[in-house]
Amino acid sequence: MLMTLLCVCLQMANLVTSLCCVVFAAVVVAYAQRRSQLVARNQYERMGSDVTMQCGSLDNDASVSWKVNGTDVKAQHHLEGPRLILTQVNLGHNGLYSCFQNPHGERRDTIFLHIGIPPKEPSITCRSNTYPKGFYCSWHQQHPTYIPTIFEVDVQHNQRSLEVQKDSVHKNRCHVRFPEVFSSFPYKVNVTAVNALGNASMTFSFEESSIVKPDPPERVTATPIRFNSRRLEVSWQSPATWPDIDNFPLKYFLRYRPLIREQWQHVAAKDTEIGTWSDWSVAVHATPWFEDPMPITSTTEVDFPTETKTSPIPSSNAPQKAEPPVGRAARVLTFFSPLLLGMMLLLM
């Protein structure tokens, strides 16, 4: 309709054309103003509070009606002129509220109501599985806020801020490079949670050595030794995430048990080294050589422990010291029945 009006105006005399263009401009401005009123604005309120929503800029004596998500407001409420007041709001009050001026029912405002809570102090953990290259820190809210919450991260070392790189996959994780190795200065990580209802901060301090924890050994296999019914050859590889195995070698800890027993036996014990043990590797089943060989299978063990405590780890009655590992290592075990094996490692 507007385009037709414009075309007609352009075919008339100059004076008429000018008047028509003024009319066209006025129509466009009025239409744009009306469209701007239909754009919903966000309003964030705390759970359990009483909420007041104002219908645009209408006077206190204006008469309006309200709808939420296109239907009448059924929650407990009352009206005060152009204001809608909801009492003790909860998540059920979330929605798109629209107000209409009486008596013609013209829409005057649209509000998207979000109910949530302010953030609490975030929980922070840091770990280095790529020592001495760097470390990463993760954080999370112990309780949901129900509304968008962002996190601001600052890492300090020796009175200066370090560059923080956000993780491309995990939104609540960042990566930091070690500025130096074997530093005696502590690191301080401050994470601030911020949303529309408030903010809260937590600071986590740690020594460099306390967060070093390698990833588990990889490709653990157990192979029967031909003509030897009491031994298996166990081999493994260092974790691919460990950047410098030559200058920062890893020590391995092996445990095994016959399937008919519940108690684990250990091959190596922990000395005094940097950091904590890795998690256990994926367990493997193995059967020694028999004159009529039995098939060998490798499966994952779903009920294996997923996290190990910090050192020390109990050793057997007669522990043997692990030999300096390389990218791939192997040991020979002597035993009498089918075994279940698992491995972990530590920075030496």
HELIX and SHEET records of a PDB file:
HELIX    1   1 LEU A    2  LEU A   10  1                                   9    
HELIX    2   2 ASN A   14  LEU A   38  1                                  25    
HELIX    3   3 LEU A   91  HIS A   93  5                                   3    
HELIX    4   4 GLU A  208  ILE A  211  5                                   4    
SHEET    1   A 5 ARG A  41  ARG A  46  0                                        
SHEET    2   A 5 GLU A 106  GLY A 116  1                                        
SHEET    3   A 5 GLY A  95  GLN A 101 -1                                        
SHEET    4   A 5 VAL A  64  VAL A  68 -1                                        
SHEET    5   A 5 THR A  71  ASP A  72 -1                                        
SHEET    1   B 3 VAL A  51  GLN A  54  0                                        
SHEET    2   B 3 ARG A  83  LEU A  86 -1                                        
SHEET    3   B 3 HIS A  77  GLU A  80 -1                                        
SHEET    1   C 4 SER A 123  ARG A 127  0                                        
SHEET    2   C 4 GLY A 134  HIS A 140 -1                                        
SHEET    3   C 4 ARG A 173  ARG A 177 -1                                        
SHEET    4   C 4 GLN A 165  LYS A 166 -1                                        
SHEET    1   D 4 ARG A 160  SER A 161  0                                        
SHEET    2   D 4 ILE A 150  HIS A 157 -1                                        
SHEET    3   D 4 TYR A 187  ASN A 195 -1                                        
SHEET    4   D 4 GLY A 198  PHE A 206 -1                                        
SHEET    1   E 3 GLU A 218  ILE A 225  0                                        
SHEET    2   E 3 ASN A 228  GLN A 237 -1                                        
SHEET    3   E 3 ARG A 328  THR A 334 -1                                        
SHEET    1   F 4 GLN A 265  HIS A 266  0                                        
SHEET    2   F 4 LEU A 250  PRO A 258 -1                                        
SHEET    3   F 4 LEU A 339  LEU A 347 -1                                        
SHEET    4   F 4 VAL A 284  ALA A 286 -1                                        
END                                                                             
